Amino acid sequence: MSESSRDDELAGTEQPFVEHLMELRDRLVKSAMAVGLAAAVLFFFPGPGELYDLLAQPLVAHLPRGATLIATSVISPFMVPLKILFMTAFLLALPVVLYQVWAFIAPGLYLHEKRLVLPLVISSTVLFFVGVAFCYFFVFGKVFAFIQAFAPKSITPAPDIEEYLSFVLTMFLAFGIAFEVPIVVIVLARLGIVSIDKLKAFRGYFVVGAFIVAAIVTPPDVVSQLSLAIPMCILYEVGIWGARIFIKHTKAPGDEDAEAASDAAKP
């Protein structure tokens, strides 16, 4: 494909700077409205308190009989469920927010760039949710069971709700970001920063790094550290495999022409 035909892909998409700002404002307003609507729905059903109970369920299920979470601040019983409400609302509205981001930048991208960006946006979002779900449904139960089994019988645990929320958010972010490993690997390979062969050669160092990161960001127990490090190592291999496919299907027209010319020139 010639340079002029590539430029034709963007023909008619130029907008004055003021119009870009107006469109950005509209996209931000629509995103905020989506989050606000989700928050309004969640406020009435299931409600902020019920959302917190759902979030606290993995811990409460492993507390001794009669033990509960406590609030050491006067406004914590109000503020903590409210924070969870808006956090959940943002996650529910995330597809709308990402669509608004995509709709804003898509007109300025070439066709091959659209093939590059859109799959990455969708897959990175899905992987983040998978990481959070893995942490909530699998890791929390194992970690809290281990902690309660290790604790002396003379101690009656009474976790603070703000401390628990901080712990949960830290773990959600750790696992959500860790599950983005394939995306990072694919982007590095697609941009030509690191070759597939170098990624394979770096495999051993990544395994060591994964266990070091898991030891730093998770509680000091073997269960949570293995639960983070092992998926990271598996996802690294998935990223190498995905990079091969992604590079093949997202080449720029100029790259395809150059590759075809190179193959034709070979004896």
Contacts in CASP RR format, 6 or more apart in sequence:
PFRMAT RR
TARGET T0000
AUTHOR 0000-0000-0000
METHOD contacts of the structure
MODEL  1
MSESSRDDELAGTEQPFVEHLMELRDRLVKSAMAVGLAAAVLFFFPGPGE
LYDLLAQPLVAHLPRGATLIATSVISPFMVPLKILFMTAFLLALPVVLYQ
VWAFIAPGLYLHEKRLVLPLVISSTVLFFVGVAFCYFFVFGKVFAFIQAF
APKSITPAPDIEEYLSFVLTMFLAFGIAFEVPIVVIVLARLGIVSIDKLK
AFRGYFVVGAFIVAAIVTPPDVVSQLSLAIPMCILYEVGIWGARIFIKHT
KAPGDEDAEAASDAAKP
1 253 0 8 1.000
1 254 0 8 1.000
1 256 0 8 1.000
1 257 0 8 1.000
6 110 0 8 1.000
6 253 0 8 1.000
6 254 0 8 1.000
9 110 0 8 1.000
9 111 0 8 1.000
10 107 0 8 1.000
10 108 0 8 1.000
10 110 0 8 1.000
13 107 0 8 1.000
13 108 0 8 1.000
15 23 0 8 1.000
15 107 0 8 1.000
23 104 0 8 1.000
24 104 0 8 1.000
27 100 0 8 1.000
27 101 0 8 1.000
27 103 0 8 1.000
27 104 0 8 1.000
28 100 0 8 1.000
30 96 0 8 1.000
30 100 0 8 1.000
31 93 0 8 1.000
31 96 0 8 1.000
31 97 0 8 1.000
31 100 0 8 1.000
34 93 0 8 1.000
34 96 0 8 1.000
34 97 0 8 1.000
35 86 0 8 1.000
35 89 0 8 1.000
35 90 0 8 1.000
35 93 0 8 1.000
35 97 0 8 1.000
36 89 0 8 1.000
36 93 0 8 1.000
37 93 0 8 1.000
38 88 0 8 1.000
38 89 0 8 1.000
38 90 0 8 1.000
38 92 0 8 1.000
38 93 0 8 1.000
39 85 0 8 1.000
39 86 0 8 1.000
39 89 0 8 1.000
42 48 0 8 1.000
42 51 0 8 1.000
42 85 0 8 1.000
42 88 0 8 1.000
42 89 0 8 1.000
42 92 0 8 1.000
43 85 0 8 1.000
46 54 0 8 1.000
47 81 0 8 1.000
47 85 0 8 1.000
48 81 0 8 1.000
48 82 0 8 1.000
48 84 0 8 1.000
48 85 0 8 1.000
49 81 0 8 1.000
51 81 0 8 1.000
51 84 0 8 1.000
51 85 0 8 1.000
51 88 0 8 1.000
52 80 0 8 1.000
52 81 0 8 1.000
52 84 0 8 1.000
52 161 0 8 1.000
53 60 0 8 1.000
55 84 0 8 1.000
55 165 0 8 1.000
55 168 0 8 1.000
56 69 0 8 1.000
56 161 0 8 1.000
56 164 0 8 1.000
58 136 0 8 1.000
58 140 0 8 1.000
58 141 0 8 1.000
58 144 0 8 1.000
59 69 0 8 1.000
59 140 0 8 1.000
59 144 0 8 1.000
59 159 0 8 1.000
59 164 0 8 1.000
60 68 0 8 1.000
60 69 0 8 1.000
61 141 0 8 1.000
61 144 0 8 1.000
62 141 0 8 1.000
62 144 0 8 1.000
62 145 0 8 1.000
62 147 0 8 1.000
62 148 0 8 1.000
63 148 0 8 1.000
63 157 0 8 1.000
64 148 0 8 1.000
64 156 0 8 1.000
64 157 0 8 1.000
67 156 0 8 1.000
67 157 0 8 1.000
67 158 0 8 1.000
68 158 0 8 1.000
69 158 0 8 1.000
69 159 0 8 1.000
69 160 0 8 1.000
69 161 0 8 1.000
69 164 0 8 1.000
70 158 0 8 1.000
70 159 0 8 1.000
70 160 0 8 1.000
70 161 0 8 1.000
71 77 0 8 1.000
71 80 0 8 1.000
71 160 0 8 1.000
71 161 0 8 1.000
71 162 0 8 1.000
72 160 0 8 1.000
72 162 0 8 1.000
73 79 0 8 1.000
73 162 0 8 1.000
76 160 0 8 1.000
76 161 0 8 1.000
76 162 0 8 1.000
77 161 0 8 1.000
80 161 0 8 1.000
80 162 0 8 1.000
80 165 0 8 1.000
83 165 0 8 1.000
84 165 0 8 1.000
87 169 0 8 1.000
90 97 0 8 1.000
91 129 0 8 1.000
94 125 0 8 1.000
95 125 0 8 1.000
98 121 0 8 1.000
98 122 0 8 1.000
98 125 0 8 1.000
101 121 0 8 1.000
102 117 0 8 1.000
102 118 0 8 1.000
102 121 0 8 1.000
105 117 0 8 1.000
106 114 0 8 1.000
106 117 0 8 1.000
106 118 0 8 1.000
109 117 0 8 1.000
110 252 0 8 1.000
112 250 0 8 1.000
112 251 0 8 1.000
112 252 0 8 1.000
112 253 0 8 1.000
115 249 0 8 1.000
115 250 0 8 1.000
116 190 0 8 1.000
116 250 0 8 1.000
119 246 0 8 1.000
120 183 0 8 1.000
120 186 0 8 1.000
120 187 0 8 1.000
123 182 0 8 1.000
123 183 0 8 1.000
124 180 0 8 1.000
124 183 0 8 1.000
127 176 0 8 1.000
127 179 0 8 1.000
127 180 0 8 1.000
127 182 0 8 1.000
127 183 0 8 1.000
128 176 0 8 1.000
128 177 0 8 1.000
128 179 0 8 1.000
128 180 0 8 1.000
130 176 0 8 1.000
130 179 0 8 1.000
131 175 0 8 1.000
131 176 0 8 1.000
131 178 0 8 1.000
131 179 0 8 1.000
132 172 0 8 1.000
132 175 0 8 1.000
132 176 0 8 1.000
134 175 0 8 1.000
134 179 0 8 1.000
134 227 0 8 1.000
134 231 0 8 1.000
135 171 0 8 1.000
135 172 0 8 1.000
135 174 0 8 1.000
135 175 0 8 1.000
135 176 0 8 1.000
136 172 0 8 1.000
138 227 0 8 1.000
139 171 0 8 1.000
139 175 0 8 1.000
139 223 0 8 1.000
139 224 0 8 1.000
139 227 0 8 1.000
139 228 0 8 1.000
140 171 0 8 1.000
142 223 0 8 1.000
142 224 0 8 1.000
142 227 0 8 1.000
143 219 0 8 1.000
143 221 0 8 1.000
143 223 0 8 1.000
143 224 0 8 1.000
143 227 0 8 1.000
146 221 0 8 1.000
146 222 0 8 1.000
146 223 0 8 1.000
147 219 0 8 1.000
147 221 0 8 1.000
148 157 0 8 1.000
150 221 0 8 1.000
151 157 0 8 1.000
170 217 0 8 1.000
171 218 0 8 1.000
171 224 0 8 1.000
174 217 0 8 1.000
174 218 0 8 1.000
174 228 0 8 1.000
175 228 0 8 1.000
178 213 0 8 1.000
178 228 0 8 1.000
178 231 0 8 1.000
178 232 0 8 1.000
178 235 0 8 1.000
179 231 0 8 1.000
179 235 0 8 1.000
181 232 0 8 1.000
181 235 0 8 1.000
181 236 0 8 1.000
181 239 0 8 1.000
182 235 0 8 1.000
182 236 0 8 1.000
182 238 0 8 1.000
182 239 0 8 1.000
182 242 0 8 1.000
185 199 0 8 1.000
185 236 0 8 1.000
185 239 0 8 1.000
185 240 0 8 1.000
185 242 0 8 1.000
185 243 0 8 1.000
186 239 0 8 1.000
186 242 0 8 1.000
186 243 0 8 1.000
186 246 0 8 1.000
188 194 0 8 1.000
188 199 0 8 1.000
189 195 0 8 1.000
189 196 0 8 1.000
189 199 0 8 1.000
189 240 0 8 1.000
189 243 0 8 1.000
189 246 0 8 1.000
189 247 0 8 1.000
190 243 0 8 1.000
190 246 0 8 1.000
190 247 0 8 1.000
190 250 0 8 1.000
194 202 0 8 1.000
196 240 0 8 1.000
196 243 0 8 1.000
196 244 0 8 1.000
199 240 0 8 1.000
199 243 0 8 1.000
200 240 0 8 1.000
203 236 0 8 1.000
203 237 0 8 1.000
206 232 0 8 1.000
206 233 0 8 1.000
206 236 0 8 1.000
207 233 0 8 1.000
210 228 0 8 1.000
210 229 0 8 1.000
210 232 0 8 1.000
210 233 0 8 1.000
210 236 0 8 1.000
211 225 0 8 1.000
211 229 0 8 1.000
213 228 0 8 1.000
213 229 0 8 1.000
213 232 0 8 1.000
214 224 0 8 1.000
214 225 0 8 1.000
214 226 0 8 1.000
214 228 0 8 1.000
214 229 0 8 1.000
214 232 0 8 1.000
215 225 0 8 1.000
217 228 0 8 1.000
218 224 0 8 1.000
218 225 0 8 1.000
218 227 0 8 1.000
218 228 0 8 1.000
251 259 0 8 1.000
END
